[in-house]
Amino acid sequence: MDHNINAQSVQHIVRHLLSVINQGHYNTGDVLIAASELLGRIIVDTCETPISAIQMATVMEEHIKRTMYAGYTAKGFNMGPMEL
């Protein structure tokens, strides 16, 4: 699966989703499970085979870890070298 990633679009989508989530209507557990389910559904709809789906899930896992690493580093935690 090849896609050109538009960083501005990504940031717009993230800000929009966070504004909806942060309105206080949902608890954190519900949001995390819903986000995981949505990601899984998008992968299934986008990838033609289970092998490519697993590869895409791995890419998403690595991106989540990079995002968390950056976030905790920004919060002042000494994260050391990042390992994927």
C-alpha positions, 0 to 999 in steps of 0.5 A: 500500500503506497500513500503520500502522507500530507502532514498538514492533513494528518495534523488537521485530522488529529486536532479534529478527532481530539476536539470531539473526544475531549468534549467529555462524552467518552471515557478513555477506555472507550476511546482507545478501543474505538480507535483500535477498532477503527484502525483495524477496520481501515487496515482490512478495507485498505489492504488486499491480503492478510499478509499486507494487513499484518505489515500495515499493522506493524507500521502502525505499531511502530508509529504509535511507539514513535509518537509515545516516545516523542510525547514522553520525551516532551514531558521530560522523561529520559526515554533513552535510545528508541528501539522498535 
